[in-house]
Amino acid sequence: MKLYWKYYFFPFLYGIIFSWYASFQSKATHFQIWEAVALFNGGYLNTANSKVVCCILQNYVPFILFSIVFSTYIYRHFCNCSVYFFTRCENRSRWYTKEIIKLFGFSTLNSIFILLGHIATGLISKKIVFSLDQMWIVGWYISLYSIWCFSLTLMANILAILKGSAFGISIVFSVQAIITLLLLTIDSKKELSGSNLKRMVYNPVSYLVGNWYRVYWRGKKIMGVEPCNLSMTTGYAIWGSVCIAVVLFGMYVVHKVEIIKSNKEI
């Protein structure tokens, strides 16, 4: 367990490094500093497609590392615990539920520590201004990114139970990378409409980019760039559905998988 807690130094450090430049620019505003972490610098897809995708991949770094470190959080029980542990486990559903709640808590802390590092440099440079609309942005970032990070990590654990940890990690991140790279199919030379727009709207990765949403706070637009304007409700619906599907799949696997009578991997 100490390994898991030691991990949080990295997202905190990443938040500091990633926001350092924006924090100490003479012209940087507090909103630009928030942008540096929460992927608000996605830009205009129809003018800088490759740059946008590179930016998204760059922001994956602390979440990818989290999923690698925590990809054995549930799987480790199937490697290191004898059959005795699971034969005495009267209710696997209850055990699984407790484990995923803990994992979701760790996923949430990952997003929070990135923001804490980000806020630290903002406070030093005196560029952070706390306001209700900014708290709304923080809430969006923590909640949606926690759901996304939790879903990836839990899926890695489930696939590890079935085929091994290396398999789980490679499959999860291969799929995530492919989906992200599909944004490159959007023709940056054409107007972002029609089939070109659909390639963005139907890609779940799009809903991880802050300034592609259309959000108003007390009649003032606080998020969104034309012509993207994705729906935040749709974003939560997509990743919430993915999260529920992964949780249910994990429940099925935990109930059905047979634990071998040794301390080896299945």
MIRO-214208 format. One record per residue: x, y, z of N, C-alpha, C in turn; residue number from 1; chain. Coordinates in steps of 0.1 Angstrom, whole numbers. Each point is the difference from the previous one (the first is absolute). Example, Ala and Ser with C-alpha at 12.3 -4.5 7.8 and 13.67 -1.06 7.14 Angstrom:
2
nX; nY; nZ; caX; caY; caZ; cX; cY; cZ; zakol; zanu
132; -57; 78; -9; 12; 0; 9; 12; 0; 1; A
-4; 11; -7; 9; 11; 0; -8; 11; 8; 2; A
end
This chain:
266
nX; nY; nZ; caX; caY; caZ; cX; cY; cZ; zakol; zanu
8; -12; 0; -8; 12; 0; 9; 13; 0; 1; A
11; -1; 6; 9; 11; 0; 4; 5; -14; 2; A
1; -10; -9; 4; 3; -14; -11; 9; -6; 3; A
-12; -3; 3; -11; 8; -6; 0; 15; 5; 4; A
3; 2; 13; 0; 13; 5; 12; 8; -4; 5; A
11; -7; -2; 12; 7; -5; -2; 5; -14; 6; A
-8; -7; -8; -3; 4; -14; -5; 14; -1; 7; A
-7; 5; 10; -7; 13; -2; 10; 12; -1; 8; A
13; -3; 3; 10; 11; -2; 1; 4; -14; 9; A
-2; -10; -9; 2; 2; -14; -11; 9; -6; 10; A
-13; -3; 2; -10; 10; -6; 1; 14; 6; 11; A
4; 1; 13; 2; 13; 5; 11; 7; -7; 12; A
11; -7; -2; 12; 6; -7; -4; 3; -14; 13; A
-8; -8; -7; -4; 2; -14; -8; 13; -1; 14; A
-10; 1; 10; -8; 13; 0; 9; 12; 1; 15; A
10; 0; 9; 9; 11; 1; 7; 3; -13; 16; A
6; -10; -6; 8; 1; -12; -8; 5; -12; 17; A
-12; -6; -1; -9; 2; -12; -5; 15; 1; 18; A
-2; 5; 12; -6; 13; 1; 10; 11; 2; 19; A
13; -3; 1; 10; 9; 4; 1; 12; -10; 20; A
0; -3; -13; 2; 10; -10; -12; 10; 0; 21; A
-12; -6; 1; -12; 9; -1; -1; 8; 13; 22; A
5; -5; 11; -2; 7; 13; 9; 12; 1; 23; A
12; 0; -7; 9; 11; 2; 2; 9; -12; 24; A
-9; -3; -10; -1; 10; -11; -5; 13; 5; 25; A
5; 11; -5; -5; 13; 5; -14; 3; -4; 26; A
-4; -6; -12; -13; 2; -5; -10; -11; 3; 27; A
4; -10; 7; -9; -11; 3; -11; 4; 10; 28; A
-12; -4; -3; -11; 2; 9; -2; -12; 9; 29; A
-8; 1; 10; -3; -12; 8; -8; -10; -8; 30; A
-8; 4; -10; -7; -10; -8; 10; -8; -9; 31; A
10; 7; -5; 10; -7; -8; 7; -11; 8; 32; A
2; 3; 13; 7; -9; 8; -8; -13; 3; 33; A
-13; 2; 2; -9; -12; 1; 0; -8; -13; 34; A
1; 7; -11; 0; -6; -13; 12; -10; -2; 35; A
11; 3; 6; 12; -8; -2; -2; -14; 5; 36; A
-8; -2; 10; -2; -14; 5; -12; -6; -5; 37; A
-11; 7; -1; -13; -7; -3; -3; -1; -15; 38; A
11; 0; -8; -2; -3; -14; -8; 11; -7; 39; A
0; 12; 5; -8; 10; -7; 8; 6; -12; 40; A
12; -4; -1; 8; 5; -11; -1; -10; -12; 41; A
-12; -6; -2; -2; -9; -11; 0; 8; -13; 42; A
-4; 13; 1; 1; 8; -12; -11; -3; -10; 43; A
1; 5; -12; -10; -2; -11; 4; -12; -8; 44; A
-8; -11; 0; 4; -12; -7; 2; 2; -14; 45; A
-8; 9; -6; 0; 2; -15; 12; 8; -4; 46; A
9; 5; 9; 11; 8; -4; 13; -6; 4; 47; A
0; -8; 11; 13; -6; 5; -2; -14; 5; 48; A
-4; -9; -9; -4; -13; 3; 11; -8; 7; 49; A
11; -1; -7; 11; -8; 6; 5; 6; 13; 50; A
0; 13; 1; 5; 6; 13; -10; -3; 11; 51; A
-13; 0; -3; -10; -3; 10; 2; -15; 5; 52; A
2; -9; -9; 2; -14; 4; 12; -2; 9; 53; A
11; 7; -4; 12; -1; 8; -2; 6; 14; 54; A
-8; 10; 1; -3; 7; 13; -8; -10; 8; 55; A
-10; -7; -6; -8; -10; 8; 9; -11; 5; 56; A
9; -5; -9; 8; -11; 4; 10; 4; 11; 57; A
4; 12; 0; 9; 6; 10; -7; 0; 14; 58; A
-12; 3; 0; -8; 1; 12; -3; -14; 6; 59; A
2; -11; -8; -3; -13; 4; 11; -5; 10; 60; A
11; 6; 0; 12; -5; 7; -3; -4; 14; 61; A
-5; 9; 9; -2; -4; 14; -11; -11; 2; 62; A
-9; 0; -9; -11; -10; 0; 5; -14; -4; 63; A
8; 0; -10; 6; -12; -5; 9; -6; 11; 64; A
8; 8; 6; 8; -5; 11; -8; -6; 11; 65; A
-11; 8; 4; -9; -5; 10; -5; -14; -3; 66; A
-5; -2; -12; -6; -12; -4; 10; -12; 0; 67; A
13; 4; -4; 10; -11; 1; 3; -4; 14; 68; A
1; 10; 9; 3; -3; 14; -12; -7; 7; 69; A
-12; 4; -3; -12; -6; 6; -6; -11; -8; 70; A
6; -4; -10; -6; -11; -9; 0; -14; 7; 71; A
7; -1; 11; 0; -12; 8; -6; 2; 13; 72; A
-8; 11; 2; -6; 2; 13; -10; -11; 4; 73; A
-8; -4; -9; -10; -11; 3; 7; -13; -5; 74; A
7; 0; -11; 6; -12; -5; 10; -7; 10; 75; A
6; 8; 8; 10; -5; 9; -6; -11; 10; 76; A
-13; 1; 3; -6; -10; 8; 0; -13; -6; 77; A
-1; 0; -14; -1; -13; -7; 14; -6; -2; 78; A
11; 8; 2; 13; -4; -1; 6; -5; 13; 79; A
-2; 8; 11; 7; -2; 12; -8; -6; 11; 80; A
-13; -1; -2; -8; -7; 11; -4; -14; -4; 81; A
1; -9; 10; -3; -14; -3; -15; -2; -2; 82; A
-4; -12; -4; -14; -3; -1; -7; 1; 13; 83; A
7; -1; 11; -5; 1; 14; -7; 14; 1; 84; A
6; 11; -5; -6; 13; 1; -14; 1; -6; 85; A
-1; -6; -13; -12; 2; -7; -11; -10; 4; 86; A
4; -12; 6; -9; -9; 5; -7; 5; 13; 87; A
7; 8; 7; -6; 7; 12; -7; 13; -3; 88; A
1; 4; -12; -7; 12; -5; -14; -4; -3; 89; A
-9; 3; 10; -14; -5; -2; -8; 8; -11; 90; A
4; 12; -2; -7; 8; -10; 10; 8; -9; 91; A
2; -6; -12; 10; 6; -9; -5; 14; -5; 92; A
-13; 1; -1; -5; 13; -5; 3; 11; 10; 93; A
-2; -3; 13; 3; 10; 10; 15; 4; 0; 94; A
9; -11; -1; 14; 2; -1; 4; 9; -12; 95; A
-6; -4; -11; 4; 8; -13; -5; 14; 1; 96; A
-12; 2; 6; -5; 14; 1; 9; 9; 9; 97; A
5; -6; 11; 9; 7; 9; 13; 4; -8; 98; A
5; -10; -8; 13; 2; -7; -2; 11; -10; 99; A
-11; 0; -8; -1; 10; -10; -3; 14; 6; 100; A
-7; 1; 11; -2; 13; 7; 14; 6; 4; 101; A
9; -9; 5; 13; 5; 4; 8; 4; -13; 102; A
-2; -7; -10; 7; 3; -13; -5; 13; -5; 103; A
-13; 3; 0; -6; 12; -4; 6; 12; 8; 104; A
1; -2; 13; 6; 10; 9; 14; 3; -4; 105; A
8; -10; -3; 14; 3; -4; 0; 7; -14; 106; A
-10; -3; -9; 0; 7; -13; -4; 15; 2; 107; A
-9; 2; 10; -3; 14; 2; 11; 8; 6; 108; A
8; -6; 9; 12; 6; 6; 10; 3; -11; 109; A
1; -8; -10; 9; 3; -11; -3; 13; -7; 110; A
-13; 2; -3; -4; 13; -6; 2; 12; 10; 111; A
-2; -2; 12; 1; 10; 10; 15; 4; 2; 112; A
9; -10; 0; 14; 4; 2; 6; 7; -12; 113; A
-5; -3; -12; 4; 8; -11; -4; 14; 1; 114; A
-12; 2; 5; -5; 14; 2; 7; 7; 11; 115; A
3; -7; 11; 8; 6; 11; 13; 5; -5; 116; A
7; -8; -8; 13; 5; -5; -2; 12; -9; 117; A
-11; 0; -8; -3; 11; -9; -3; 12; 8; 118; A
-8; -1; 11; -4; 11; 8; 12; 6; 8; 119; A
9; -9; 3; 12; 5; 8; 8; 10; -8; 120; A
3; -2; -13; 7; 10; -8; -9; 12; -2; 121; A
-13; -2; -1; -9; 11; -2; 0; 10; 12; 122; A
0; -6; 12; 1; 8; 12; 13; 7; 1; 123; A
11; -6; -3; 13; 6; 1; 1; 12; -9; 124; A
-6; -2; -12; 1; 11; -10; -12; 10; 2; 125; A
-9; -3; 10; -11; 9; 3; -9; 2; -12; 126; A
-2; -10; -8; -8; 1; -12; -14; -8; 2; 127; A
-1; -8; 10; -12; -8; 3; -10; 9; 7; 128; A
-12; 1; -6; -11; 7; 6; -12; -10; 2; 129; A
-3; -3; 12; -11; -9; 3; -13; 6; -1; 130; A
-9; -6; -9; -13; 6; -2; -9; -12; -2; 131; A
-13; 2; 0; -10; -11; -1; 1; -6; -14; 132; A
2; 8; -10; 1; -6; -14; 12; -9; -1; 133; A
11; 4; 6; 12; -8; 0; -1; -13; 8; 134; A
-8; 1; 11; -2; -12; 8; -9; -10; -8; 135; A
-8; 5; -9; -8; -8; -9; 9; -8; -9; 136; A
10; 7; -5; 10; -6; -9; 8; -11; 7; 137; A
4; 3; 12; 7; -10; 8; -8; -12; 3; 138; A
-13; 2; 3; -9; -11; 2; -2; -9; -12; 139; A
-1; 7; -12; -1; -8; -12; 13; -8; -2; 140; A
11; 6; 2; 13; -7; -3; 1; -12; 9; 141; A
-2; 2; 13; 2; -11; 10; -10; -12; -3; 142; A
-12; 4; -2; -11; -11; -1; 2; -8; -13; 143; A
1; 7; -11; 1; -7; -13; 13; -8; -2; 144; A
11; 7; 4; 13; -7; -1; 1; -12; 9; 145; A
-6; 1; 12; 0; -11; 9; -8; -12; -5; 146; A
-11; 3; -6; -8; -11; -6; 8; -7; -12; 147; A
6; 8; -8; 8; -5; -11; 12; -8; 5; 148; A
7; 6; 9; 12; -7; 5; -3; -13; 7; 149; A
-11; 0; 8; -5; -12; 7; -4; -11; -10; 150; A
-7; 4; -10; -5; -10; -10; 12; -7; -7; 151; A
10; 8; -4; 12; -6; -6; 8; -9; 9; 152; A
1; 4; 12; 8; -8; 10; -7; -12; 4; 153; A
-13; 1; 2; -8; -12; 4; 0; -10; -12; 154; A
-1; 5; -12; 0; -10; -11; 14; -7; -1; 155; A
10; 8; 2; 14; -6; 0; 1; -12; 11; 156; A
-6; 3; 11; -1; -10; 11; -7; -13; -4; 157; A
-12; 3; -6; -8; -12; -5; 6; -8; -10; 158; A
6; 7; -10; 7; -8; -11; 12; -7; 6; 159; A
7; 6; 10; 11; -7; 7; -4; -13; 6; 160; A
-12; 1; 7; -5; -12; 6; -2; -11; -10; 161; A
-5; 3; -12; -3; -9; -11; 13; -5; -7; 162; A
9; 9; -3; 11; -3; -9; 14; 4; 5; 163; A
1; 7; 11; 12; 5; 5; 2; 15; 0; 164; A
8; 6; 8; 1; 14; 1; 6; 7; -12; 165; A
10; -6; -7; 5; 6; -12; -11; 1; -11; 166; A
-8; -10; -1; -11; 0; -10; -10; 11; 3; 167; A
-4; 1; 13; -10; 10; 4; 5; 14; -3; 168; A
12; 3; 4; 5; 14; -3; 1; 3; -15; 169; A
6; -10; -7; 2; 2; -15; -13; 2; -7; 170; A
-10; -8; 3; -13; 1; -7; -7; 14; 3; 171; A
0; 3; 13; -7; 12; 4; 6; 13; -6; 172; A
13; 1; 0; 6; 12; -6; 1; 0; -15; 173; A
0; -12; -6; 0; -1; -14; -13; 5; -5; 174; A
-11; -4; 6; -14; 5; -4; -1; 15; 2; 175; A
5; 5; 12; -1; 14; 3; 8; 8; -10; 176; A
12; -5; -4; 8; 8; -10; -6; 0; -13; 177; A
-6; -12; -4; -6; 0; -14; -12; 9; 0; 178; A
-8; 0; 10; -12; 9; 0; 5; 15; -1; 179; A
10; 3; 8; 5; 14; -1; 6; 3; -14; 180; A
7; -9; -6; 6; 3; -13; -11; 1; -11; 181; A
-11; -5; 3; -11; 1; -10; -5; 14; -2; 182; A
4; 9; 10; -3; 14; -2; 8; 6; -12; 183; A
10; -7; -4; 8; 5; -11; -7; -2; -13; 184; A
-11; -8; 0; -8; -2; -12; -9; 12; -3; 185; A
0; 9; 9; -8; 13; -3; 8; 8; -9; 186; A
-5; 4; -11; 7; 8; -10; 1; 15; 5; 187; A
12; 4; 3; 2; 13; 5; -1; 11; -10; 188; A
-1; -4; -13; -1; 10; -11; -15; 3; -3; 189; A
-9; -8; 6; -14; 2; -3; -7; 5; 12; 190; A
-12; 6; -2; -7; 5; 11; -5; -11; 10; 191; A
0; 3; 13; -4; -10; 10; -15; -1; 0; 192; A
-5; -8; -10; -15; -2; -1; -2; -13; -7; 193; A
-12; -4; 0; -4; -13; -7; 8; -12; 5; 194; A
5; -8; -9; 7; -12; 4; 13; 3; 7; 195; A
6; 12; -3; 12; 4; 7; -3; 3; 15; 196; A
-11; 6; 2; -4; 3; 14; -4; -13; 8; 197; A
-6; -10; -8; -4; -12; 7; 11; -8; 4; 198; A
12; 1; -7; 12; -7; 5; 4; 4; 14; 199; A
-3; 13; 3; 4; 5; 13; -11; -3; 10; 200; A
-13; 2; -4; -11; -2; 10; -1; -15; 4; 201; A
3; -9; -9; -2; -14; 3; 13; -7; 6; 202; A
10; 9; 2; 13; -6; 6; 0; 4; 15; 203; A
0; -10; 9; -1; 2; 14; 12; 8; 6; 204; A
11; 0; -7; 12; 8; 5; -3; 15; -1; 205; A
-9; 4; -10; -3; 14; -1; -6; 6; 12; 206; A
-7; -8; 8; -6; 4; 12; 9; 2; 12; 207; A
13; -3; -2; 10; 2; 10; 7; 14; -2; 208; A
-4; 7; -10; 6; 13; -3; -9; 11; 5; 209; A
5; 8; 9; -9; 10; 7; -6; 10; -9; 210; A
8; 7; -8; -6; 11; -8; -7; -4; -13; 211; A
-3; -13; -1; -9; -4; -11; -14; -1; 5; 212; A
-2; 2; 13; -14; 0; 6; -6; 14; -2; 213; A
-13; 0; 1; -8; 13; 1; -6; 1; 13; 214; A
5; 8; 9; -5; 1; 14; -2; 15; 3; 215; A
-11; 3; 6; -3; 13; 4; -2; 1; 16; 216; A
5; 11; 5; -1; 2; 15; -7; 13; 2; 217; A
-12; 0; 5; -8; 12; 2; -1; 9; -12; 218; A
-3; -7; -11; -1; 8; -13; 13; 3; -7; 219; A
11; -3; 6; 13; 3; -6; 6; -13; -5; 220; A
5; 0; -12; 7; -12; -5; 14; -1; 6; 221; A
2; -11; 8; 13; -2; 6; 8; -11; -6; 222; A
-6; -8; -8; 7; -11; -7; -5; -1; -15; 223; A
9; -3; -9; -5; -3; -14; 7; 9; -10; 224; A
4; -5; -11; 5; 7; -11; -8; -4; -13; 225; A
-2; 10; -8; -7; -4; -13; 9; -7; -9; 226; A
-5; -9; -8; -13; -5; -1; -3; -13; 7; 227; A
8; -3; 10; -1; -14; 7; -12; -1; 8; 228; A
-1; 7; 11; -11; 1; 9; -7; -14; 3; 229; A
7; -9; 6; -5; -13; 3; -9; 2; 13; 230; A
-9; -10; 2; -9; 0; 11; 7; -7; 12; 231; A
0; 7; 12; 6; -6; 12; -8; -12; 4; 232; A
-13; 1; -2; -9; -12; 4; 4; -12; -8; 233; A
3; 2; -13; 4; -11; -8; 13; -6; 5; 234; A
9; 9; 3; 13; -5; 5; -1; -9; 12; 235; A
-8; 5; 10; -2; -8; 12; -8; -13; -3; 236; A
-9; 0; -9; -8; -11; -4; 9; -11; -7; 237; A
9; 4; -8; 9; -9; -7; 10; -7; 10; 238; A
7; 8; 7; 10; -6; 10; -7; -6; 12; 239; A
-11; 4; 3; -8; -6; 11; -4; -14; -4; 240; A
-5; -1; -13; -4; -13; -5; 12; -10; -1; 241; A
11; 6; -5; 12; -9; -1; 4; -5; 14; 242; A
-1; 9; 10; 4; -4; 14; -9; -11; 5; 243; A
-13; 2; -2; -10; -10; 5; 2; -13; -7; 244; A
3; 0; -13; 2; -12; -8; 12; -8; 5; 245; A
11; 8; 3; 12; -6; 5; -2; -6; 14; 246; A
-7; 7; 9; -3; -5; 13; -8; -13; 0; 247; A
-10; -1; -9; -8; -12; -1; 8; -11; -6; 248; A
8; 3; -10; 8; -11; -6; 10; -5; 11; 249; A
5; 8; 8; 9; -4; 11; -7; -8; 10; 250; A
-12; 3; 3; -8; -8; 10; -2; -14; -6; 251; A
-3; -1; -13; -2; -13; -6; 13; -8; 1; 252; A
11; 6; -4; 13; -7; 0; 4; -5; 14; 253; A
-2; 9; 10; 4; -4; 14; -8; -12; 4; 254; A
-13; -1; -4; -8; -11; 4; 3; -13; -7; 255; A
4; 1; -13; 1; -11; -8; 14; -6; -1; 256; A
10; 8; 2; 14; -5; -1; 3; -10; 11; 257; A
7; -10; -4; 4; -10; 10; 14; 3; 5; 258; A
2; -1; 13; 13; 3; 6; 7; -13; 1; 259; A
12; 0; -6; 8; -13; 1; 6; -2; 13; 260; A
3; -12; 3; 5; -4; 14; 15; 2; 1; 261; A
4; 12; -2; 14; 4; 2; 1; 15; 0; 262; A
12; 6; 2; 1; 14; 0; 5; 5; -13; 263; A
-2; -7; -11; 4; 4; -13; -11; 8; -7; 264; A
3; 7; -11; -10; 7; -7; -9; -10; -7; 265; A
-13; 5; -3; -9; -9; -7; 4; 0; -15; 266; A
end
